[in-house]
Amino acid sequence: QYLSTLLAQEVQFISDCLSTEAQEQTANLKMGQVILLENVRYYKEEEKGDVNFAKQLASYGDVYVNDAFGTAHRAHASTAIIAQFFDKTKKTFGFLMEQEVQAANQVMHNAAAPFTAIIGGAKVSDKILIIENLLDRAQHIIIGGGMAYTFFKAQGGQIGNSLCEDDRLDMALALLTTSIESGWMGLDIGPNAIASFSEIVAKSKTILWNGPMGVFEMEAFQQGTKAIAGAVAQATAQGAFSLVGGGDSVAAVNKFHLSDKVSYVSTGGGAMLEYFEGKELPGIASILA
């Protein structure tokens, strides 16, 4: 119904992607007509990357357009497998996917220096690969959020009850004195860190932000994330290229009404993370093949 309203024409919905109806109706489509198939995630063949399932979906069209960057890191039938059934001239990125790829490539391969990566979130284990991959690329890597306390402890600091991955202490120390009294928990960066981080961001020409500085969902602990968001926006206004990605970071810039003040806000959390870890994304590779 929404598509019909948007396109100002009838859109036929087919509830079974593998049905005879789907085959017949797609074969008989006239110029300008639109058919919407059922969500492929309802089929077990989709997540398994089933070749026959992908081949049947491919038989319904002459051109394949992938505009789902958020699933580009998954080797599913409709994103990675289906593209092999189309000639190189008959498969392409949609407008959103193209923008995502261009923004990510600018940061990873054409970053103007100084390049600052702001990495936050709860666990070092979730971000260790992206940190390692950025060590030789970024001039500055800012660590915030819960994962920062693992680094603090690795350096000998006291962190009280703050979140810490003890099995990652050696790793945190290899990548690289604030103390928190026992019984207390760090939930945001303080004024000194805000000032220091903001100064670095202000001098940057390229900025990647993935992960908040603290528990910004709670008003008492949002100042760090809010300040960094503001610093990124201000640097962007001064000519820096800024890319914000990851669910929490995107939520933060939206919460503080700054999404239109940065260069690009990515729609793909997991996909963007894997891209910056240096991994090949199946949904992108299949289009370029």
N, C-alpha and C positions, 0 to 999 in steps of 0.2 A: 504493500500500500504506500509506504514512504517513497519507494522508487517510482511508482506510478505518478505520485504527486510531483516529485522532483523533475521527472522527465516529461510530465504533461501528456502521458500516453499509457496505455495498458501494458503492464508487465506480467507475463504469465509465470506462475510458480510451479515447478515440478518437484514433487516431494521425494522422488527416488532417482538418484543420479544414474543408477544402473538399469533403469527400466526401459522397456520398449518404447514407452511414451517419450522418454528423454531422447532416445535415438531418433525417433520419427519427427518430433517437434523441432529439434535442432537442425535436422536435415531440411526441413521445409520452411525455415525462417526466411522472411523476405527482408529486403533492405530497410533498415530503420527499426525493425522489430526487436524486442528484447525478451529474453528468457532468463529467469533466475532459478538456479538449481539449489537443492537442499544443501545445507552446511556439510562440507565434506568431513568435518571433524566427528560426525556421527558414525563414520565408517571406520572399522578397525584397520582396513587396508590403507587408510590415509597415513596414520602415524607409523605404520610398518614400512612405508615406502614401497608399496606393492606395485610392481611394474605393470601388470595387466590392468589394474585399476587406473593407473596413470594413463595408460595407452587408450583406454576407453574414453576417459575424460578428454584426451587430446583429439579424439576422433570427432568431437562435437564442434571444433572450430578450425579456422584457417590461420589464425594468429594468436600467439600467447603473450599476455601482458601480466607481469607480476608487480603488484604495487603494495605488497605486504612485507615491509622491512622488518616488522616485529616478529615475523616467523622465518626470516632469512637464515637463521642459524640452525634450523631444523631440516633434516633430510627427509621430508615428507613427500608423499606422492604428488600433491598438487603444487608444490613449490620447487622441489629439486629434481624429481624424477620425470615429470611431465615434459619439461623443456627439451629433453633429448628427442622427442618426437616431432620437433619443429626445426626447420632450417634456420640457420643463423639470422637470415633476413626476415624471419617470421616470428621472432621472439624478442621481447624487449622489456625494459623497466617501465613502470608507470611513472607519473610525474613525481609522486611522493618518494618512491624508491630512488629515483634519479637524484633528487635533492639530498636524501640521506647519504647516498654513496659519495656525492660530491663534497658534502660537508665533512664526512669522515676522512676522505682522502686528503682534503685540505689540511686537516689537523695532523694526520699521520705521515704524509709525504711532502707537503708543501707548507709546513708551518713557518711563519715568520717568527724570528727570535726577538725578544725572549719568549719562550714557550713555557707556560705554567700549567701543570696538571693538578687539579684539586680533587683528591680522592678521599671520600668519606664512607660512612656506613658502619655496620656493626662488627664484621669479622674480617680479619686479615686474610683468612683462607679464601674468602670470596673475591678478593681483589689482588692477591699476590701476583698472579700472572700479568695483569695489566700494569702493575707497578714495575715488574721486571722488564716488561716490554718497552716501558717509557723511560727507563733509566738513561738510556743512551740518546734519547730524543728530546726530552724536556730539560730546560735549564733549571726549572724549579718543580719539585713535587711537594705539594702541601698535603699532609695527612691529618684528617679530622674525624669526628664521629667516634663511636665506640672502639673502632680498631686502633685508634691512637694510643689507647692505654696499654695495649700489648707492646707497642714500641717503647712507651715510657718505662714499663716494667723491665723490658729487655736491657734498657740503659741503666737499670739500678734504681729507678724511681719507685716510690710507694704510691699505690693506686687505690688503696682501701678496698671497697667492694665493687669497684668499677669492672665492667666487662673485660675479660682477658682470656685469650686462648693460650694457655700455658704450653701446649704442645707446639706452638708457633713462635716461641720466644727466640730460639736460635735463628730462625728465619728472619724475624723482625730485626734482630741485631745485625745480621749479615747485610740487610738492606740499608741499613743506615750507614735544672732537675727540680722537674716539678713533682711535688709529693701531695698525696691526698690522704688525710688522716683515716685511720681504721674506723669503719662504720659508716663512712660517707661514700658517695658514688658520683663520679663525673658524668654529667649529662649535657654539657655544652662547653665550648671553648670560652676562655675568659677574655678580658679587655686587652691584655698584652698580646695574646695570640691574634685577636681581631685586628689590632693595629699593625702587627708584623705581617700577617697574611694580606691585609688590604694594601699595604705598601708594595708588596711583591706583585699583586694583581694589577695595580695601577700602572706599573712599568712594563707590563706584558703586552705583546703584540698578538699572541695566540693563547687562548684559554680553553682547556677542557675541564668540565666540572662533572664529576660522577660521584654522588654521595653527599649527604648533608653533614654539617659540622656537629650536630647534636640532636636531641629529641625535640625537633622544632614543632612537632604537633602539639606540644604543651607550651603555653604562652610563656611560662617562666624560663624555658630553656630554648627559646627561639632566636635570641639576639645574635648568636654567632652565625647561624645559617642566614638570617636576614641581612646581617652586615656583609657577609661574603657575597650574597646575591646582589646587594647594592653595589659592591665594589666591582663585580663582574659587569654589571649594567653600565656603570660609569666608565670603565675601561673600554667597553664596546662603543660608547658614545664618542670616545677619543680616538677611535679607529681600529681597535683590536678586533680580531675575529674570535667569537666565543661560541662554543658548542656545549650545550647542557644535555645530558642524557642519564637515563636511569630513573625508575619510577619515583623515588623519593626526591631526587634533585628537581625533576620536572614538577612534582607536586609543590615543592618549595617556591620555585619561581612563579608558579601560578598563584600560590597563596599570598605572595607579596606583590602580586600584580606587576611582575617584571618580565613576563614571557615575551612581550613585544620589545623589550629593551636589550635582548641578547641576539646574537646573529642567527642562531639556529637551535631549536628545541627538538631533540630526537624523539621519535615515537617508539623506538625499539630498545627496551631495557636490556634483555638478554642478548639480543643480536648485536647491539652496540658494544656491550661489554666484551663479547667474544671477538669482535672485530679489533678492538684495541688490545686484546690479548695476543693478537697476531695470528688468529686462527682464520682459516678459509671458511666463508659462509656458503653453504651448499646452494641456497636460494639465489645468491649472486653469481657464484661460479657456473651454475647451470645455464644462466643467460649468456655469459661471456664465452662459454665453450663453443 
